């Protein structure tokens, strides 16, 4: 690769300065500048992207330019991002959810899982189009900020981060529970503290060493969680009892509850666009990863539900449906399923640890959190301050909570995130015209309306107590934003 010219380095430095931020729409790299007088000086980005050279320019500048402020590097490929999407969605839920859905809908539970996947796909397609229009980190925070302004954008980012903190605590506590099945006594006392510390340290160090290292770790964990599930499905198909699929009438209320419950099992796909500043060709990779990831998870979930229904007579009252079903057709497989569940929880928590510091980074770059959180390590090119702060918070939160108590707020926040992004699609379409190299959803505005209505229905279905918790979380976010602004005003 040839060294970029001095003029190119000068213009790149101007475009990457803290007075600008970038938004990618189609074949044009639009720069939204706080100082409009400097917009014309960055027009070379539009020319570079028009010839398909934008990623080449970014790589050349990162490799050859001696800048005082290090930047993130694009090291997440298309298949890496797909593995990340699968890792985000498949956590510990699939190892218990088949019993809950079957208890509500019986033999129709397989159809319920597929219907839930179709609903999630509609929402996911909105994320695919909106996500393909941005090249920087932040995901739904960035989408909401661009569509509805900085205040709503911050609240969306804050709520996602808060939900992921509680989600991480819940999943790691569940991991401790799985490990205690092999190491008695580790679920309490000093042993629990050491295990939680080891998990948080592992995730933090891997993410600190580089996004490529974190991606490889994600890939390994994704394979580790998929192999036991795939083996369960393939082997279980030979032991299916067709008489188990005789359906009986299901009340509408039970069917609705089962569908909602199944939809929540797919949550996590909204994090795919969060590390946007480290994804290669995000305009193509984000839609591909979302569509392929949701499709893969649909096959896994439907297959698991089908085998559980066809092989386990007491499914409705099973506490560990996969382990008990596996034990019926493969003696000794219960331990393998438990190991797979432990790997799955470890992978899901790692996915959260990769995304949540990038949310802090994005909000710091937007001037809505302390600037120190936006610092990038000069050697590893990772947001090291945000990773350290994130690690300290999740360690304390995990120690002080249990699996159930940490989950109470995350469901409602996730649905609100879906609604914000779906509603942002038509707004962003009106603001700018996407080009040929971004994902354009057919009938996108209509799809966004349908997806938004689905999200509203999910929101109103939640208990009043969760609504109260959500209001408190929003108020806390507003207080954080005001405090940050006041602190910034005093410094200036």
C-alpha positions as CSV (number, residue, x, y, z in Angstrom):
1,X,0.0,0.0,0.0
2,X,1.3,3.4,-0.9
3,X,1.7,6.1,1.7
4,X,-1.1,8.7,1.5
5,X,0.0,12.1,0.4
6,X,0.5,15.0,2.9
7,X,-2.6,16.7,1.6
8,X,-4.7,13.6,2.1
9,X,-3.4,13.2,5.6
10,X,-4.2,16.9,6.3
11,X,-7.7,16.5,5.1
12,X,-8.2,13.3,7.0
13,X,-7.1,14.9,10.2
14,X,-9.6,17.7,9.7
15,X,-12.4,15.3,9.0
16,X,-11.5,13.2,12.1
17,X,-11.2,16.1,14.4
18,X,-13.5,16.3,17.4
19,X,-15.5,19.1,15.8
20,X,-17.0,16.7,13.3
21,X,-18.9,13.5,13.2
22,X,-19.8,11.3,10.3
23,X,-23.0,9.7,8.9
24,X,-22.9,7.4,6.0
25,X,-25.9,7.5,3.5
26,X,-25.6,5.4,0.4
27,X,-22.6,5.9,-1.8
28,X,-21.8,9.2,-0.1
29,X,-19.9,9.8,3.2
30,X,-21.8,12.8,4.5
31,X,-20.2,14.8,7.3
32,X,-22.4,16.6,9.7
33,X,-20.2,19.3,11.0
34,X,-20.7,21.6,14.0
35,X,-18.7,24.1,12.0
36,X,-20.4,24.2,8.6
37,X,-17.7,26.3,7.1
38,X,-15.3,23.3,7.1
39,X,-17.7,20.9,5.4
40,X,-16.5,21.6,1.9
41,X,-12.9,20.8,3.0
42,X,-13.9,17.1,3.6
43,X,-15.5,16.6,0.2
44,X,-12.7,14.1,-0.7
45,X,-14.6,11.5,1.4
46,X,-17.5,11.7,-1.0
47,X,-15.1,11.2,-4.0
48,X,-13.3,8.4,-2.2
49,X,-16.5,6.5,-1.4
50,X,-17.9,7.1,-4.9
51,X,-15.0,5.1,-6.2
52,X,-15.2,2.5,-3.5
53,X,-12.0,3.7,-1.8
54,X,-13.3,4.9,1.5
55,X,-12.2,1.9,3.5
56,X,-8.8,2.1,1.7
57,X,-8.4,5.8,2.7
58,X,-9.3,5.0,6.3
59,X,-6.9,2.1,6.5
60,X,-4.1,4.1,4.9
61,X,-4.6,7.1,7.3
62,X,-4.7,4.7,10.3
63,X,-1.5,3.0,9.3
64,X,0.7,5.9,8.1
65,X,-0.6,9.1,9.8
66,X,1.1,10.0,13.0
67,X,-1.9,11.4,14.8
68,X,-2.0,12.5,18.4
69,X,-5.4,10.9,19.0
70,X,-5.6,7.2,18.2
71,X,-8.8,5.9,16.5
72,X,-10.6,2.6,16.4
73,X,-9.7,0.1,13.6
74,X,-12.1,-1.8,11.4
75,X,-11.4,-5.5,12.2
76,X,-14.8,-7.1,12.4
77,X,-15.7,-8.9,9.1
78,X,-19.1,-9.9,7.8
79,X,-19.0,-13.5,9.2
80,X,-17.5,-12.3,12.5
81,X,-20.4,-9.9,12.9
82,X,-22.9,-12.8,12.0
83,X,-21.3,-14.9,14.8
84,X,-21.6,-11.9,17.1
85,X,-25.3,-11.6,16.2
86,X,-25.9,-15.2,17.0
87,X,-23.9,-14.9,20.2
88,X,-26.0,-11.9,21.3
89,X,-29.3,-13.7,20.7
90,X,-28.6,-17.2,22.0
91,X,-28.0,-16.9,25.7
92,X,-29.3,-19.1,28.6
93,X,-33.0,-18.6,27.7
94,X,-33.2,-21.4,25.1
95,X,-32.2,-23.9,27.7
96,X,-35.4,-23.2,29.7
97,X,-37.9,-21.5,27.4
98,X,-39.2,-24.6,25.6
99,X,-41.1,-25.7,28.7
100,X,-42.6,-22.2,29.3
101,X,-43.9,-22.0,25.7
102,X,-45.2,-25.5,25.7
103,X,-47.0,-25.0,29.0
104,X,-49.0,-22.2,27.3
105,X,-49.6,-23.5,23.8
106,X,-48.9,-27.3,23.8
107,X,-48.1,-28.8,20.4
108,X,-48.6,-25.4,18.8
109,X,-45.4,-24.2,20.6
110,X,-43.2,-24.9,17.5
111,X,-45.5,-22.7,15.4
112,X,-45.4,-20.0,18.1
113,X,-41.6,-20.0,17.9
114,X,-41.7,-19.6,14.1
115,X,-44.3,-16.8,14.3
116,X,-42.1,-15.0,16.9
117,X,-39.2,-15.3,14.5
118,X,-41.2,-13.7,11.7
119,X,-42.2,-10.8,14.0
120,X,-38.6,-10.3,15.1
121,X,-37.5,-10.4,11.4
122,X,-39.8,-7.4,10.7
123,X,-38.1,-5.4,13.4
124,X,-34.7,-6.7,12.4
125,X,-35.1,-5.5,8.8
126,X,-35.7,-2.0,10.1
127,X,-32.4,-2.3,12.1
128,X,-30.7,-3.5,8.9
129,X,-31.6,-0.5,6.8
130,X,-31.0,2.1,9.5
131,X,-27.8,0.5,10.6
132,X,-26.4,0.3,7.1
133,X,-26.5,4.1,6.9
134,X,-23.9,4.7,9.6
135,X,-20.2,4.1,9.8
136,X,-19.5,5.1,13.5
137,X,-20.1,3.3,16.8
138,X,-23.2,3.7,18.8
139,X,-25.9,1.6,17.2
140,X,-29.5,2.5,18.4
141,X,-28.1,5.5,20.3
142,X,-26.7,6.9,17.1
143,X,-29.8,6.2,15.1
144,X,-32.1,7.9,17.7
145,X,-29.8,10.9,18.1
146,X,-29.7,11.5,14.3
147,X,-33.4,11.1,13.9
148,X,-34.9,12.7,17.0
149,X,-32.1,14.9,18.5
150,X,-29.5,14.5,21.2
151,X,-31.8,14.3,24.2
152,X,-33.8,11.3,22.9
153,X,-30.6,9.8,21.5
154,X,-28.9,10.0,24.9
155,X,-31.9,8.4,26.7
156,X,-31.9,5.5,24.2
157,X,-28.2,5.0,24.6
158,X,-28.4,5.3,28.4
159,X,-31.3,2.8,28.6
160,X,-29.5,0.3,26.4
161,X,-26.4,0.5,28.5
162,X,-28.4,0.2,31.7
163,X,-30.3,-2.8,30.4
164,X,-27.0,-4.4,29.3
165,X,-25.5,-3.9,32.7
166,X,-28.4,-5.6,34.5
167,X,-28.4,-8.2,31.7
168,X,-24.7,-9.0,32.2
169,X,-25.3,-9.4,36.0
170,X,-28.2,-11.8,35.3
171,X,-26.3,-13.9,32.8
172,X,-23.1,-14.2,34.9
173,X,-25.1,-15.2,38.0
174,X,-26.7,-17.9,35.9
175,X,-23.2,-19.0,34.7
176,X,-22.2,-19.3,38.4
177,X,-25.2,-21.5,38.9
178,X,-24.2,-23.8,36.0
179,X,-20.6,-24.1,37.2
180,X,-21.7,-24.9,40.7
181,X,-23.2,-28.1,39.3
182,X,-19.7,-29.3,38.7
183,X,-17.9,-27.4,41.5
184,X,-20.1,-27.7,44.6
185,X,-20.0,-24.7,47.0
186,X,-18.8,-22.2,44.4
187,X,-22.2,-20.5,44.1
188,X,-21.8,-18.8,47.5
189,X,-19.2,-17.0,49.7
190,X,-15.7,-16.3,48.6
191,X,-15.8,-18.8,45.8
192,X,-18.6,-16.9,44.1
193,X,-16.7,-13.6,44.3
194,X,-13.6,-15.2,42.8
195,X,-15.5,-16.8,39.9
196,X,-17.4,-13.5,39.1
197,X,-14.1,-11.6,39.3
198,X,-12.5,-14.1,36.9
199,X,-15.3,-13.8,34.4
200,X,-15.3,-10.0,34.4
201,X,-11.5,-9.9,34.2
202,X,-11.5,-12.4,31.3
203,X,-14.0,-10.4,29.3
204,X,-12.3,-7.1,30.0
205,X,-8.8,-8.2,29.1
206,X,-9.9,-9.8,25.9
207,X,-11.8,-6.6,24.9
208,X,-8.9,-4.5,25.9
209,X,-6.3,-6.4,23.8
210,X,-8.0,-5.5,20.6
211,X,-11.3,-5.8,18.8
212,X,-9.9,-8.6,16.6
213,X,-9.0,-10.6,19.7
214,X,-12.5,-10.0,21.1
215,X,-14.0,-11.1,17.8
216,X,-12.0,-14.3,17.7
217,X,-13.1,-15.1,21.2
218,X,-16.7,-14.4,20.2
219,X,-16.4,-16.8,17.3
220,X,-15.0,-19.6,19.5
221,X,-17.8,-19.1,22.0
222,X,-20.4,-19.1,19.3
223,X,-19.2,-22.4,18.0
224,X,-19.0,-23.8,21.5
225,X,-22.7,-22.9,22.2
226,X,-24.0,-24.1,18.8
227,X,-22.4,-27.5,18.8
228,X,-24.3,-29.0,21.7
229,X,-27.6,-27.4,20.4
230,X,-27.0,-28.8,16.9
231,X,-26.2,-32.2,18.3
232,X,-29.3,-32.1,20.4
233,X,-31.5,-31.4,17.4
234,X,-29.9,-33.8,15.0
235,X,-29.8,-36.8,17.4
236,X,-33.2,-36.0,18.9
237,X,-34.9,-36.1,15.5
238,X,-34.5,-39.9,15.5
239,X,-36.4,-40.2,18.7
240,X,-39.5,-38.1,17.9
241,X,-42.9,-39.4,19.0
242,X,-45.4,-38.2,16.5
243,X,-48.3,-38.6,19.0
244,X,-46.8,-35.8,21.0
245,X,-47.9,-33.3,18.3
246,X,-51.7,-33.8,18.7
247,X,-52.9,-30.3,19.2
248,X,-55.7,-29.1,21.4
249,X,-57.5,-25.7,21.5
250,X,-55.4,-22.9,23.0
251,X,-56.9,-19.7,24.6
252,X,-56.0,-16.5,22.8
253,X,-54.5,-15.0,26.0
254,X,-52.2,-18.0,26.4
255,X,-51.1,-17.9,22.7
256,X,-50.4,-14.1,23.0
257,X,-48.3,-14.6,26.1
258,X,-46.4,-17.4,24.5
259,X,-45.6,-15.3,21.4
260,X,-44.4,-12.4,23.5
261,X,-42.3,-14.7,25.6
262,X,-40.7,-16.2,22.5
263,X,-40.0,-12.8,21.0
264,X,-37.9,-11.9,24.0
265,X,-35.8,-15.0,23.4
266,X,-34.5,-13.4,20.2
267,X,-33.5,-10.1,21.9
268,X,-29.8,-9.1,21.5
269,X,-29.8,-8.5,17.7
270,X,-30.1,-4.7,18.4
271,X,-26.4,-4.7,19.5
272,X,-25.1,-5.7,16.1
273,X,-24.6,-2.1,15.0
274,X,-23.1,-0.8,18.2
275,X,-19.4,-1.5,17.2
276,X,-20.0,0.2,13.9
277,X,-16.7,2.1,13.9
278,X,-14.9,-1.2,14.0
279,X,-16.9,-3.1,11.4
280,X,-15.5,-3.5,7.9
281,X,-18.0,-2.3,5.3
282,X,-20.8,-1.7,7.8
283,X,-23.2,-0.7,5.0
284,X,-23.1,-4.3,3.8
285,X,-22.0,-6.3,6.9
286,X,-24.7,-5.1,9.3
287,X,-27.7,-6.1,7.1
288,X,-26.1,-9.4,6.3
289,X,-25.3,-10.2,9.9
290,X,-28.8,-9.3,11.1
291,X,-30.6,-11.3,8.4
292,X,-28.3,-14.3,8.5
293,X,-28.1,-14.3,12.3
294,X,-31.9,-14.1,12.9
295,X,-32.4,-16.9,10.3
296,X,-29.8,-19.1,12.0
297,X,-31.3,-18.6,15.4
298,X,-34.8,-19.3,14.1
299,X,-33.6,-22.7,12.8
300,X,-31.9,-23.5,16.2
301,X,-34.9,-22.3,18.3
302,X,-37.5,-24.1,16.2
303,X,-35.4,-27.3,16.1
304,X,-34.9,-27.3,19.8
305,X,-38.6,-26.7,20.5
306,X,-39.6,-29.5,18.1
307,X,-37.3,-32.0,19.7
308,X,-38.3,-31.1,23.2
309,X,-42.0,-31.5,22.3
310,X,-41.5,-34.8,20.5
311,X,-39.2,-36.5,23.1
312,X,-40.1,-35.2,26.6
313,X,-43.6,-36.2,28.0
314,X,-43.3,-33.9,31.0
315,X,-42.1,-30.9,29.1
316,X,-44.7,-28.5,30.6
317,X,-43.3,-28.9,34.1
318,X,-39.6,-29.4,33.3
319,X,-37.1,-27.1,35.0
320,X,-34.3,-28.2,32.6
321,X,-36.1,-29.3,29.4
322,X,-33.0,-29.8,27.2
323,X,-31.0,-31.7,29.7
324,X,-34.0,-34.0,30.6
325,X,-34.9,-34.6,26.9
326,X,-31.3,-35.3,26.0
327,X,-31.0,-37.8,28.9
328,X,-33.9,-39.8,27.4
329,X,-32.3,-40.5,24.1
330,X,-28.6,-40.1,25.0
331,X,-27.7,-41.3,28.5
332,X,-25.1,-39.0,30.0
333,X,-25.9,-36.1,27.7
334,X,-27.3,-34.1,30.5
335,X,-23.9,-33.0,31.5
336,X,-23.0,-32.0,28.0
337,X,-26.1,-29.8,27.8
338,X,-25.2,-28.2,31.1
339,X,-21.7,-27.4,29.7
340,X,-23.3,-26.0,26.6
341,X,-25.5,-23.8,28.7
342,X,-22.5,-22.6,30.7
343,X,-20.6,-21.7,27.4
344,X,-23.8,-20.0,26.1
345,X,-24.0,-17.8,29.2
346,X,-20.3,-17.0,29.0
347,X,-20.7,-16.1,25.3
348,X,-23.8,-13.9,25.9
349,X,-22.1,-12.0,28.7
350,X,-19.0,-11.4,26.5
351,X,-21.2,-10.0,23.7
352,X,-22.6,-7.5,26.2
353,X,-19.0,-6.6,27.4
354,X,-18.0,-5.9,23.8
355,X,-21.0,-3.6,23.1
356,X,-21.5,-1.7,26.3
357,X,-18.1,0.2,26.4
358,X,-18.8,1.2,22.8
359,X,-22.0,2.8,23.9
360,X,-20.1,4.8,26.5
361,X,-17.5,5.7,23.8
362,X,-20.2,6.9,21.4
363,X,-22.0,9.1,24.0
364,X,-18.6,10.5,25.1
365,X,-17.8,11.4,21.5
366,X,-21.2,13.1,21.3
367,X,-20.3,15.3,24.3
368,X,-23.0,13.7,26.4
369,X,-20.7,11.8,28.8
370,X,-17.2,12.8,30.1
371,X,-14.7,12.9,27.3
372,X,-12.4,10.6,29.1
373,X,-14.7,7.7,28.3
374,X,-14.0,8.3,24.6
375,X,-10.2,7.7,24.9
376,X,-8.8,5.0,22.6
377,X,-5.7,3.1,23.6
378,X,-2.8,4.0,21.3
379,X,-1.6,0.5,20.9
380,X,-4.6,-1.8,21.2
381,X,-7.0,0.7,19.5
382,X,-9.8,0.0,22.0
383,X,-11.8,2.2,24.3
384,X,-9.8,1.3,27.4
385,X,-11.2,3.8,29.8
386,X,-14.8,2.8,28.9
387,X,-13.9,-0.9,29.3
388,X,-12.4,-0.3,32.7
389,X,-15.3,1.7,34.0
390,X,-17.7,-0.8,32.5
391,X,-15.9,-3.7,34.2
392,X,-16.0,-2.0,37.6
393,X,-19.7,-1.4,37.4
394,X,-20.7,-4.9,36.2
395,X,-18.5,-6.5,38.8
396,X,-20.2,-4.6,41.6
397,X,-23.7,-5.1,40.1
398,X,-23.2,-8.9,39.6
399,X,-22.0,-9.3,43.2
400,X,-25.0,-7.5,44.5
401,X,-27.8,-9.0,42.4
402,X,-29.3,-12.4,41.5
403,X,-30.5,-13.7,38.2
404,X,-34.1,-12.8,38.7
405,X,-33.6,-9.4,40.3
406,X,-31.2,-8.3,37.5
407,X,-33.8,-9.0,34.8
408,X,-36.7,-6.9,36.0
409,X,-36.0,-3.8,33.8
410,X,-34.2,-5.1,30.8
411,X,-37.2,-6.5,28.8
412,X,-39.1,-3.2,28.7
413,X,-36.0,-1.2,27.7
414,X,-35.2,-3.6,24.8
415,X,-38.7,-3.1,23.4
416,X,-38.3,0.7,23.7
417,X,-35.0,0.4,21.8
418,X,-36.8,-1.5,19.0
419,X,-39.5,1.2,18.8
420,X,-37.0,4.1,18.6
421,X,-35.1,2.5,15.8
422,X,-38.2,1.4,13.8
423,X,-39.6,4.9,14.2
424,X,-36.3,6.4,13.1
425,X,-36.4,4.7,9.7
426,X,-38.9,7.0,7.9
427,X,-37.4,10.0,9.6
428,X,-33.9,9.2,8.3
429,X,-35.3,8.5,4.9
430,X,-36.7,12.0,4.8
431,X,-33.5,13.6,5.9
432,X,-31.3,12.0,3.2
433,X,-31.5,9.7,0.2
434,X,-29.7,6.4,0.6
435,X,-27.5,5.4,-2.3
436,X,-26.8,2.1,-4.0
437,X,-24.4,0.7,-1.4
438,X,-26.7,0.9,1.6
439,X,-29.5,-1.7,2.4
440,X,-32.8,-0.4,1.2
441,X,-35.8,-2.2,2.6
442,X,-38.7,-2.6,0.2
443,X,-41.8,-0.9,1.5
444,X,-39.6,0.4,4.2
445,X,-41.9,3.0,5.6
446,X,-44.9,0.6,5.8
447,X,-42.6,-2.0,7.4
448,X,-41.4,0.5,10.0
449,X,-45.1,1.4,10.9
450,X,-45.9,-2.3,11.3
451,X,-42.8,-2.9,13.4
452,X,-43.5,0.2,15.5
453,X,-47.1,-1.0,16.2
454,X,-45.7,-4.4,17.3
455,X,-43.4,-2.7,19.7
456,X,-46.2,-0.6,21.1
457,X,-48.2,-3.7,21.7
458,X,-45.3,-5.3,23.5
459,X,-44.9,-2.2,25.7
460,X,-48.5,-2.0,26.8
461,X,-48.5,-5.7,27.6
462,X,-46.0,-5.3,30.4
463,X,-47.0,-4.9,34.0
464,X,-47.4,-1.4,35.6
465,X,-44.5,-2.1,38.0
466,X,-42.1,-2.4,35.0
467,X,-43.4,0.9,33.6
468,X,-42.6,2.5,36.9
469,X,-39.1,1.1,36.8
470,X,-38.7,2.4,33.2
471,X,-39.8,5.9,34.2
472,X,-37.3,5.9,37.0
473,X,-34.5,4.8,34.6
474,X,-35.4,7.6,32.2
475,X,-35.4,10.1,35.0
476,X,-32.0,8.9,36.1
477,X,-30.7,9.2,32.6
478,X,-31.9,12.8,32.4
479,X,-30.1,13.6,35.6
480,X,-26.9,12.1,34.3
481,X,-27.2,14.1,31.1
482,X,-27.8,17.4,33.0
483,X,-24.9,16.7,35.3
484,X,-22.6,16.1,32.4
485,X,-23.6,19.3,30.7
486,X,-23.2,21.4,33.8
487,X,-19.8,19.9,34.4
488,X,-18.8,20.7,30.8
489,X,-20.1,24.2,31.1
490,X,-18.0,24.8,34.3
491,X,-14.9,23.5,32.5
492,X,-15.4,25.7,29.5
